[in-house]
Amino acid sequence: MPDSIATQESVTLRHTRALLPGGFQDGVTIAIQDGRIVEIGDGPGPAAELEIDGRNLTVLPGLIDLHGDAFEREVAPRPGCVFPLDLAIESNDANLISAGITTFFYSITDGFEPSVRNRATVRGLLDGIESRRDRLMSDSRIHIRHECVATDDHEELLGWIADRRIDLLSLNDHLPKPGDARKLDRYRAGAARRFTMSAEDLDSFIADRQARRDLGNAQTEELAAAAHAAGVTLASHDELTAEDAARAAELNVRICEFPLTADCAEKGLARGASVVMGAPNLVRGGSHVGGTSVRDEIAAGRVSILVSDYFYPSLLRAPFLIAELGLLPLEEAWRLVSGNPAEASGLGDRKGRIAVGADADLIGVRDASGLPGDIALVSARNRLRRIR
């Protein structure tokens, strides 16, 4: 197949092996009309503008990534080297499709630092993504990662929530508390990679932001209430203590991102929240910061959703690796990267499954290794890319 992207009014895929809600089935025909699945069966299906013989092709629901920030390397590949947002966004979209990610939540940090992770960047990305959606093949949505001590322009963020410009809001607090020397040293080291500031100025900057935490906590409660009122999905981040878990329950958080202990994960699951872990951790065999093992957490039944975090191709590799390791059958592992994130983000009525009436967000693979080179075609947003 040549590498091409085309908008098609009708597509029929024949003779495929497809992952349907009841499991894998051979000899499946999938008919698509105007970006929606209109027929699934074992016959020839309807004539279509584009007809594809899917022999030796396994068709899977497209990947849904609730938390990915690798796009920041498109915006600023090196510290201080910022590229135009239109170029960065479209380059990122191409990377997403190449990795099989058909629905992507741009995880944009609404931070407190003088780096790319600040409100000015949030505004630019929000406007840039909205203005370019028709050009993007992956269904592009907005996940704002709000930092507790980013207290400026609070009303602006409330307005974005009320206007539903945001699809997912996560509540973050990455600034170490006073007296936590180990975390403060780690923060200083990380800050040096993100922005330039003398040691003295950095200490003053940290102290100023630490003084904002009480105000930030009060604003967090307002943001949570606004999100619930507007139907915006709310997530916690890096829960570590029983107090963190209790706070998440108090705010009625529906997604627990990267809980740092088994107890926090179990508390989230017990109250019906979805637990998110990183696919890079799974693929690498451990956390890059010494955290919990995602492989162990999956084995213990404490993972609902996997996300690409900082490396898009890990999300495609993850379910195949889970099956190879004997942790889950492939059809169950696939729910972690498609069906479950669709449900958790309120998109379960139209995404995350191959079913009549659902969006035709599909990927077709030639082999079962989970490497990007295995992808033969991607269908998303009424477009189909044939790669090989």
Residue pairs with C-beta under 8 A, 6 or more apart in sequence:
1 376
1 377
1 386
1 387
1 388
2 386
3 385
3 386
3 387
3 388
4 385
4 386
5 137
5 383
5 384
5 385
6 50
6 383
6 384
7 382
7 383
8 32
8 48
8 49
8 50
8 382
8 383
8 384
9 33
9 34
9 49
10 31
10 32
10 33
10 34
10 46
10 48
10 49
10 50
11 31
11 32
11 48
11 49
11 50
11 51
11 52
11 360
11 379
11 384
12 29
12 30
12 31
12 32
12 45
12 46
12 47
12 48
12 50
12 51
12 52
13 29
13 30
13 31
13 32
13 52
13 54
13 57
13 59
13 364
14 29
14 44
14 45
14 51
14 52
14 53
14 54
15 27
15 28
15 29
15 53
15 54
15 55
16 27
16 28
16 29
16 30
16 54
16 55
16 57
16 58
16 59
16 364
17 24
17 25
17 26
17 27
17 28
17 54
17 57
17 58
17 59
18 24
18 25
18 28
18 30
18 40
18 58
18 59
18 60
18 354
19 58
19 59
19 60
19 61
19 330
19 331
19 334
19 354
20 28
20 40
20 354
20 355
21 353
21 354
21 355
23 331
24 58
24 330
24 331
27 42
28 40
28 41
28 42
28 59
29 39
29 40
29 41
29 42
29 43
29 44
29 45
30 37
30 39
30 40
30 45
30 59
30 354
30 360
30 362
31 37
31 38
31 39
31 40
31 45
31 46
31 48
32 38
32 48
32 360
32 379
34 382
35 359
35 360
35 381
35 382
36 357
36 358
36 359
36 360
37 354
37 355
37 356
37 357
37 358
37 359
37 360
38 356
39 45
39 46
39 356
40 354
40 355
40 356
50 384
52 377
52 386
54 364
56 366
57 364
57 365
57 366
57 376
57 377
58 364
58 365
58 366
58 368
59 354
59 362
59 363
59 364
60 334
60 338
60 354
60 362
60 363
60 364
60 365
61 334
61 338
61 339
61 351
61 352
61 353
61 354
61 361
61 362
61 363
62 100
62 101
62 102
62 103
62 338
62 351
62 361
62 362
62 363
62 378
62 379
62 380
63 99
63 100
63 101
63 102
63 103
63 315
63 316
63 337
63 338
63 363
64 101
64 102
64 103
64 337
64 338
64 341
64 342
64 345
64 347
64 351
64 352
65 96
65 101
65 103
65 104
65 105
65 307
65 308
65 312
65 315
65 337
65 341
66 105
66 107
66 143
66 168
66 255
66 276
66 305
66 307
66 341
66 344
66 345
67 105
67 107
67 143
67 170
67 257
67 276
67 278
67 307
67 308
67 309
68 101
68 104
68 105
68 106
68 107
68 307
68 308
68 309
68 310
68 312
69 107
69 108
69 109
69 145
69 309
69 310
70 92
70 95
70 308
70 310
70 311
70 312
71 88
71 89
71 92
71 106
72 116
72 117
74 83
74 87
74 88
74 89
74 91
74 92
74 95
75 82
75 83
75 85
75 88
75 116
75 121
75 125
76 82
76 83
76 116
77 83
79 115
79 193
79 194
79 195
79 196
80 196
82 116
85 124
85 125
85 128
86 128
86 132
89 125
89 128
89 129
89 132
89 136
90 132
90 135
90 136
93 135
93 136
93 137
93 138
93 140
95 312
96 102
96 104
96 137
96 138
96 312
97 137
97 138
97 378
97 380
97 385
98 372
98 375
99 308
99 312
99 313
99 315
99 316
99 372
100 315
100 316
100 363
100 365
100 372
100 375
100 378
101 138
101 308
101 312
101 315
101 316
102 138
102 139
102 361
102 362
102 363
102 378
102 379
102 380
102 381
103 138
103 139
103 141
103 341
103 342
103 347
103 351
103 361
103 380
104 138
104 139
104 140
104 141
105 141
105 142
105 143
105 167
105 168
105 345
106 125
106 129
106 140
106 141
106 142
106 143
107 143
107 145
107 170
108 121
108 122
108 125
108 126
108 142
108 143
108 144
108 145
109 117
109 122
109 145
109 147
109 172
110 118
110 119
110 122
110 144
110 145
110 146
110 147
110 150
110 157
111 117
111 118
111 145
111 147
111 150
112 118
112 147
112 149
112 150
112 175
112 209
112 212
113 191
113 194
113 195
114 195
114 197
115 194
115 195
116 194
117 194
119 150
119 152
119 153
119 156
122 144
126 142
126 160
126 165
129 136
129 140
129 142
130 165
133 140
136 381
137 378
137 380
137 381
137 383
137 385
138 380
138 381
139 351
139 359
139 361
139 380
139 381
141 167
141 168
141 345
142 165
142 166
142 167
142 168
143 166
143 167
143 168
143 169
143 170
144 157
144 160
144 166
144 168
144 169
144 170
145 170
145 172
145 237
146 157
146 169
146 170
146 171
146 172
146 220
146 223
147 172
147 173
147 174
147 175
147 216
148 171
148 172
148 173
148 175
148 213
148 216
148 217
148 219
148 220
149 173
149 175
149 209
149 210
149 212
149 213
149 216
150 216
151 212
151 215
151 216
151 219
154 219
154 222
157 223
158 222
158 223
158 226
160 166
161 169
161 223
161 226
161 227
161 230
161 232
162 226
162 229
162 230
164 230
164 231
164 232
166 232
167 232
167 233
167 345
168 232
168 233
168 234
168 235
168 255
168 345
169 223
169 227
169 232
169 233
169 234
169 235
170 234
170 235
170 236
170 237
170 255
170 257
171 220
171 223
171 224
171 234
171 235
171 236
171 237
171 251
171 253
172 237
172 238
173 213
173 216
173 237
173 238
174 187
174 238
175 187
175 206
175 209
175 210
175 213
176 183
176 184
176 186
176 187
177 183
177 210
177 213
178 207
178 210
184 206
187 206
188 199
188 202
188 206
191 197
191 202
197 205
220 251
221 251
224 234
224 251
224 252
224 253
226 232
227 233
227 234
228 234
228 252
231 346
233 254
233 255
233 344
233 345
233 346
234 251
234 252
234 253
234 254
234 255
235 253
235 254
235 255
235 256
235 257
235 276
236 244
236 247
236 248
236 251
236 253
236 255
236 256
236 257
236 259
236 268
237 257
237 258
238 244
238 257
238 258
238 259
238 260
239 245
239 248
239 256
239 259
239 260
239 261
239 264
239 268
240 259
240 260
240 261
240 264
241 264
242 263
242 264
242 267
244 264
245 259
245 263
245 264
245 267
245 268
248 256
248 268
248 273
249 267
249 271
253 268
253 273
254 272
254 273
254 274
254 344
255 273
255 274
255 275
255 276
255 305
255 344
256 264
256 265
256 268
256 273
256 274
256 275
256 276
257 276
258 276
258 277
258 278
258 291
259 265
259 268
259 275
260 291
260 292
261 292
262 292
262 297
262 300
262 302
265 275
265 297
265 302
265 303
266 302
268 274
268 275
269 275
269 302
269 304
274 304
274 305
274 340
274 343
274 344
275 297
275 302
275 303
275 304
275 305
276 303
276 304
276 305
276 306
276 307
277 294
277 297
277 298
277 303
277 305
277 306
277 307
278 287
278 294
278 306
278 307
278 308
278 309
278 310
278 314
279 294
279 306
279 307
279 308
279 309
279 311
279 314
279 315
279 317
279 318
279 337
280 288
280 308
280 309
280 310
280 311
280 314
281 287
281 288
281 291
281 293
281 294
281 309
282 294
282 295
282 298
282 306
282 314
282 318
282 321
282 322
283 311
283 314
283 317
283 318
283 321
285 293
285 295
286 293
287 293
287 294
294 303
294 306
295 325
295 327
297 303
298 322
298 327
298 328
298 336
299 327
303 336
304 336
304 340
304 344
305 336
305 337
305 340
305 341
305 344
306 315
306 318
306 319
306 336
306 337
307 315
307 341
308 314
308 315
313 371
313 372
315 337
316 337
316 370
316 371
316 372
316 375
317 369
317 370
317 371
318 333
318 336
318 337
318 370
319 330
319 333
319 334
319 336
319 337
319 370
320 330
320 333
320 368
320 369
320 370
321 370
322 328
322 330
322 333
322 336
323 329
323 330
323 333
327 333
330 368
335 352
338 351
338 352
338 353
339 348
339 352
339 353
340 352
341 352
342 348
342 350
342 351
342 352
342 353
343 352
350 357
350 358
350 359
351 358
351 359
351 361
352 358
354 362
359 380
360 379
360 380
360 382
361 379
361 380
361 381
362 377
362 378
362 379
362 380
363 375
363 377
363 378
363 379
364 375
364 376
364 377
364 378
365 374
365 375
365 376
366 374
366 376
366 388
367 374
368 374
375 387
376 386
376 387
376 388
377 384
377 385
377 386
377 387
378 384
378 385
378 387
379 385
